[in-house]
Amino acid sequence: MTTIQRTPWGFYLLTGLSAGSVIAAGILISALVQGRPIGPLLVPSAITAGAILAFALTVATLAYPPVSVDFASRSVRMRFRDVPISTITQAWRRIADGRPGAILFLRLVSTEGPRVRLLVAGGGFPNIDLAGRQALLDLVRTAPIEPPAEPAQAHSMRWQRVGVPAMVKELKRFGLDWSVGVEEETLRADAELNGVDPDELPEVDDRLR
């Protein structure tokens, strides 16, 4: 089982602790300025900080669940559930904005119900590491992802359904090599079907197939 995405517990733990501490400190400082006793506010402040931390960790679990793939058994673990790779038939992508350092999300959907969001690239956020990207490359190459009815827009903050060629183009724009392990003939044929210029696809290095 190869891990593609790990739930960023550390990132959200630090965020929750920081936010909770700031708000708790604000409550106590406000009481001090107003001349009220701080003692009775210690417990409510601690509860507030704990609630914010619990919320942050819950958001981390729901937003970025762990995703792993096992090519030996041809299964993917999505939201703590194992589904066959053959059920991954849809891919979606969203770009947070069009500026440098924009955040790129991908979403994989299984016909058995589970769907997961992957934070692939974006400054200031925990992204998929090199090993995870390679596993994601192999998964997309193996899964029967269906092409969309219409090509996705180049810059869109909305979720848009994409095929493999569109993902190649997006990840090339984000400085990631998406061509490893994919046959060039397949890429060019899928590109033409999805309205993508095949000449804009990155060249496939035969040594890496």
Secondary structure as GFF3:
##gff-version 3
##sequence-region A 1 209
A	DSSP	beta_strand	2	5	.	.	.	ID=ss1
A	DSSP	alpha_helix	9	33	.	.	.	ID=ss2
A	DSSP	alpha_helix	39	63	.	.	.	ID=ss3
A	DSSP	beta_strand	67	70	.	.	.	ID=ss4
A	DSSP	beta_strand	75	78	.	.	.	ID=ss5
A	DSSP	beta_strand	81	84	.	.	.	ID=ss6
A	DSSP	three_ten_helix	85	87	.	.	.	ID=ss7
A	DSSP	beta_strand	88	95	.	.	.	ID=ss8
A	DSSP	beta_strand	104	110	.	.	.	ID=ss9
A	DSSP	beta_strand	115	121	.	.	.	ID=ss10
A	DSSP	alpha_helix	130	142	.	.	.	ID=ss11
A	DSSP	beta_strand	160	162	.	.	.	ID=ss12
A	DSSP	alpha_helix	164	173	.	.	.	ID=ss13
A	DSSP	alpha_helix	184	193	.	.	.	ID=ss14
A	DSSP	three_ten_helix	198	200	.	.	.	ID=ss15
A	DSSP	three_ten_helix	206	208	.	.	.	ID=ss16
###
